[in-house]
Amino acid sequence: MACGPVGWVYLRPVSNDRDMVDSGSDSVVVAAAPERCFEVASSFEQYPTWARDVKEAIVLDRDSEGRPSSVEYRASALGRSTHFILQYDYSQAPRRLSWHMVDGDIMRSIRGAYTFDQVAEGTRVSYDLAIELVIPLPGFVKRRAEMRILSTLKELKAQIES
């Protein structure tokens, strides 16, 4: 991960077994208990009210405990609207919430997770994300997109602390 100005994290190509995937991570300390952080992060239907780029979030399926397991999103990305469906994994809840894409239009894959660790000041929320786009982007466009994607962590912090 390359660091820019304070608080900026740039996604960088990371090779895996098949393809080149852009990935990045960031973390922030939130003045709230881990359970509150998990509750807000997993309230997907509320994302359009606080996550600037999320225009719509529709729960398609729920698990046996009633938690959203499959969510369809419409979001703004690179000057256009994009659609994708994420499948959520609660196996490490409430310490970790992870997801992967099952369908999308401009992305080939998305894998990500929030991790919630208790610290003296509240909770350290870590955000890890790996995205593979269908079409490679020029570096300057990619950096702008990366900043918007990772700004979601700051928006999450503001929502939790409100």
C-alpha positions in Angstrom: 0.0 0.0 0.0 1.3 3.4 -0.9 0.6 6.3 1.3 -0.2 9.8 0.1 -1.3 12.8 2.1 -2.4 12.1 5.7 -5.4 9.7 5.6 -5.1 8.8 2.0 -4.6 5.2 1.0 -4.0 4.2 -2.6 -5.0 0.9 -4.0 -2.2 -0.9 -5.7 -2.2 -3.9 -8.0 -1.8 -7.1 -6.1 -1.4 -10.4 -8.0 -3.3 -13.4 -7.1 -3.5 -16.8 -8.7 -5.5 -15.6 -11.8 -5.6 -11.9 -12.3 -4.4 -8.5 -11.2 -6.6 -7.1 -8.5 -6.5 -3.6 -7.0 -6.7 -3.7 -3.2 -6.4 -1.3 -0.3 -7.1 -0.9 3.3 -7.6 1.8 5.9 -8.7 2.1 9.5 -10.1 4.6 11.9 -10.9 4.8 15.6 -14.6 5.3 16.3 -15.9 6.5 19.7 -18.4 3.6 20.1 -18.5 0.0 21.1 -17.7 -2.7 18.5 -21.3 -3.9 18.7 -22.6 -0.5 17.7 -20.1 -0.3 14.8 -21.2 -3.8 13.6 -24.9 -2.8 13.9 -24.4 0.3 11.7 -22.1 -1.4 9.2 -24.6 -4.2 8.7 -27.7 -2.0 8.3 -27.3 -2.0 4.5 -30.7 -0.6 3.7 -29.6 2.6 5.5 -26.5 3.1 3.4 -28.1 5.5 0.9 -28.8 7.9 3.8 -25.2 8.3 4.8 -22.8 6.7 2.2 -22.6 9.4 -0.5 -22.0 7.1 -3.5 -24.6 4.5 -2.6 -27.9 5.5 -4.3 -29.9 2.3 -3.5 -29.5 -0.8 -1.4 -32.1 -3.6 -1.6 -32.0 -6.7 0.5 -32.6 -9.7 -1.7 -32.2 -12.5 0.8 -31.8 -13.0 4.6 -30.1 -15.7 6.6 -31.7 -17.9 9.2 -31.2 -15.2 11.8 -32.9 -12.5 9.6 -29.7 -10.7 8.7 -29.3 -9.5 5.1 -27.2 -12.1 3.3 -27.5 -10.8 -0.3 -27.9 -7.1 -1.1 -28.2 -5.4 -4.5 -26.6 -1.9 -4.8 -26.8 0.9 -7.2 -24.0 3.3 -6.8 -22.3 6.1 -8.6 -18.8 5.2 -9.9 -16.6 7.0 -12.3 -19.4 9.4 -13.5 -21.9 6.6 -14.1 -24.3 4.4 -12.3 -23.2 0.9 -11.5 -25.1 -2.2 -10.2 -23.7 -5.1 -8.1 -24.9 -7.7 -5.7 -22.8 -8.5 -2.6 -23.1 -11.7 -0.5 -22.3 -11.2 3.2 -20.6 -13.6 5.6 -21.4 -13.4 9.3 -19.3 -16.3 10.4 -17.0 -14.0 12.5 -19.8 -11.6 13.6 -19.7 -9.3 15.4 -15.9 -8.9 15.2 -15.8 -9.1 11.4 -18.2 -8.6 8.5 -17.0 -9.7 5.1 -18.5 -9.8 1.6 -17.9 -10.8 -2.0 -19.6 -9.9 -5.2 -21.9 -12.4 -6.9 -22.9 -10.2 -9.8 -21.9 -6.8 -11.2 -21.7 -4.7 -14.4 -18.3 -2.9 -14.4 -16.5 -5.1 -11.8 -15.3 -8.6 -12.3 -14.9 -9.2 -8.5 -15.2 -7.4 -5.2 -14.0 -8.8 -1.9 -14.0 -6.9 1.3 -14.4 -6.8 5.1 -14.9 -4.5 8.1 -13.1 -5.6 11.2 -14.0 -4.2 14.6 -11.4 -4.3 17.4 -12.0 -2.8 20.9 -9.4 -0.2 21.8 -9.2 2.2 24.8 -10.8 5.0 22.7 -13.6 2.9 21.4 -13.3 0.7 18.3 -10.7 0.5 15.6 -12.7 -0.2 12.4 -10.5 -1.6 9.6 -11.7 -1.6 6.0 -10.1 -4.0 3.5 -11.2 -4.0 -0.1 -10.1 -5.8 -3.3 -11.7 -4.9 -6.7 -11.1 -6.2 -10.2 -12.6 -4.0 -12.9 -13.8 -5.4 -16.2 -11.8 -2.6 -18.0 -8.5 -1.3 -16.7 -8.5 2.4 -15.7 -5.8 5.0 -16.3 -3.8 5.7 -13.1 -5.2 9.2 -12.4 -8.8 8.0 -12.8 -8.1 5.0 -10.6 -6.7 7.2 -7.8 -9.8 9.4 -7.8 -12.0 6.3 -7.6 -9.9 4.8 -4.8 -10.3 8.0 -2.7 -14.1 7.9 -3.1 -14.3 4.2 -2.2 -12.1 4.5 0.9 -13.9 7.7 2.0 -16.8 5.3 2.9 -14.9 4.6 6.1 -15.0 8.2 7.2 -18.7 8.3 6.3 -19.3 5.1 8.4 -17.5 6.7 11.4 -19.7 9.8 11.2 -22.8 7.7 11.0 -21.8 5.6 14.0 -20.9 8.6 16.1 -24.1 10.6 15.2 
